[in-house]
Amino acid sequence: MEKITTYIIGEIVSTNESEAFTLYKKSNFGKPIGQKIQYSLAEALYLVEKNKIQIKKSNKSLNFEEVFKIFKRIDSRIQLKYPVFKDLRDKGYVVKTALKFGSDFRVYEKGTTPDEEHAKWIVFCEHESKKFSWHDFSSKNRVAHSTKKNLLIAIIDEESDVSYYEVSWIKA
């Protein structure tokens, strides 16, 4: 499969190439918006790193480092979020943005897709050096509970390794 050519315009990475629709149907990368597939920043970075897409800006092809630099201006948390996205996708999960839930990502169990099921987890990404209070933890847990998802806290260390802590509600 040849690299899919995408374009970044403002804060949006998209393409209308038919291979992008094939990749979406096969692996759930991107989201159909009209006649185009639109990628989240994390998805686009991942696909650039995996040599599945190339991103062009003003008809200039960008390498991974150039894309990362642009995305960091758009989303200052991308350096925290991307290692989590990459780790989860490499493990076979479908990972999508979760802005409307107030979290970083929503994650689908292996073998399910956003079209078939609801996400099992919402993910909050934090650096290992950041401390958060019980109030912060409680608010994250309430968001997860109110959206009927389990809370997954992803802790990223200095080497960009990720540790996960899952929180779920149980009825006593």
C-alpha positions in Angstrom: 0.0 0.0 0.0 1.4 3.4 -1.0 1.5 6.2 1.6 -1.7 8.1 1.7 -1.2 11.8 1.1 -2.9 14.0 3.7 -2.9 17.8 4.1 -2.8 19.9 7.2 -4.8 23.0 7.0 -5.0 25.0 10.3 -5.5 22.3 12.9 -7.0 19.7 10.7 -5.3 16.7 8.9 -7.5 15.2 6.2 -7.5 13.5 2.8 -10.0 12.4 0.2 -7.9 9.5 -1.1 -9.8 6.3 -1.5 -7.0 4.4 0.4 -7.8 6.4 3.5 -11.4 5.1 3.4 -10.1 1.6 3.0 -7.7 2.1 6.0 -10.7 3.5 8.0 -12.8 0.4 7.3 -10.0 -2.0 8.0 -8.3 -0.4 11.1 -10.5 2.5 12.3 -8.0 5.3 11.6 -9.6 8.6 11.1 -13.2 9.6 10.8 -15.3 10.2 7.7 -16.4 13.8 7.5 -18.3 14.3 4.2 -16.0 13.2 1.3 -12.9 13.2 3.4 -11.2 11.2 6.2 -10.1 13.5 9.1 -7.4 12.4 11.5 -6.9 13.3 15.1 -3.4 14.7 15.8 -2.4 11.5 17.6 -3.7 9.3 14.8 -1.8 11.4 12.2 1.4 11.2 14.1 1.1 7.4 14.5 0.4 6.9 10.8 3.3 9.1 9.8 5.6 7.1 12.1 4.2 3.8 10.7 4.8 5.1 7.1 1.1 4.8 6.3 0.5 8.5 5.5 2.5 11.6 4.5 1.4 15.0 5.6 1.8 18.0 3.4 1.6 21.6 4.3 1.7 24.1 1.4 2.6 21.2 -0.9 5.8 20.4 1.2 6.0 16.9 2.7 6.8 16.9 6.4 8.8 14.4 8.3 7.8 13.1 11.7 9.8 15.7 13.7 8.3 18.6 11.6 4.8 17.2 12.1 5.4 16.8 15.9 6.6 20.4 16.2 3.5 21.7 14.4 1.2 19.5 16.5 2.9 20.7 19.7 1.9 24.2 18.8 -1.7 23.1 18.3 -1.8 20.8 21.4 0.8 21.4 24.1 -0.1 18.0 25.6 0.6 16.0 22.5 4.0 14.9 24.0 2.0 13.3 26.8 -0.8 11.9 24.8 1.1 10.5 21.8 3.1 7.8 23.8 -0.2 6.6 25.3 -2.0 6.5 21.9 0.9 4.7 20.3 1.2 2.1 23.1 -2.6 1.4 23.1 -2.7 1.1 19.2 0.4 -1.1 19.2 -1.4 -3.4 21.6 -4.4 -3.6 19.2 -6.9 -1.2 20.8 -8.9 1.4 18.9 -8.2 4.8 20.4 -10.3 7.9 19.6 -10.3 11.4 21.0 -12.6 12.1 23.9 -12.9 15.9 24.1 -16.7 15.8 24.6 -16.0 13.6 27.7 -13.4 16.0 29.0 -10.7 13.3 28.8 -7.8 12.6 26.4 -9.0 9.4 24.8 -11.7 6.8 24.7 -10.6 3.3 24.1 -12.5 0.3 22.7 -11.9 -3.3 23.7 -9.9 -5.4 21.2 -12.1 -6.6 18.4 -14.8 -3.9 18.8 -15.1 -0.6 16.8 -16.8 2.7 17.5 -19.5 1.7 15.0 -20.3 -1.5 17.0 -20.0 -0.7 20.7 -19.3 2.0 23.2 -15.8 2.6 24.5 -14.9 0.6 27.6 -12.5 3.2 29.0 -11.8 6.9 29.0 -8.2 7.8 29.4 -6.5 10.7 31.2 -2.8 11.1 30.5 -0.4 12.5 33.1 3.3 12.7 33.6 4.8 10.8 36.5 6.0 14.0 38.1 2.5 15.6 38.2 0.7 15.3 41.4 -3.1 15.4 41.5 -5.4 15.7 44.4 -8.1 13.4 45.6 -10.5 16.1 44.2 -8.9 15.7 40.7 -9.0 11.9 41.0 -12.6 12.1 42.1 -13.6 14.3 39.2 -12.0 12.0 36.7 -13.7 9.1 38.2 -17.1 10.9 38.1 -16.6 11.6 34.4 -15.9 8.0 33.8 -18.9 6.8 35.8 -21.3 9.3 34.3 -20.3 8.2 30.8 -20.6 4.5 31.8 -16.9 3.8 31.2 -14.0 2.7 33.3 -11.3 5.2 34.2 -7.9 4.5 32.8 -5.1 6.8 34.1 -2.0 6.6 31.9 1.2 7.7 33.7 4.1 8.6 31.3 7.6 8.5 32.7 10.8 10.3 31.5 11.5 7.6 28.9 7.9 7.8 27.5 7.0 4.4 29.0 3.4 4.1 30.0 1.9 2.5 33.1 -1.9 2.2 33.4 -4.2 2.3 36.4 -7.7 1.2 35.8 -10.5 2.3 38.1 -14.0 0.8 37.9 -17.1 1.0 40.1 -18.3 -2.0 41.9 -21.6 -2.4 43.7 -21.5 -3.7 47.2 
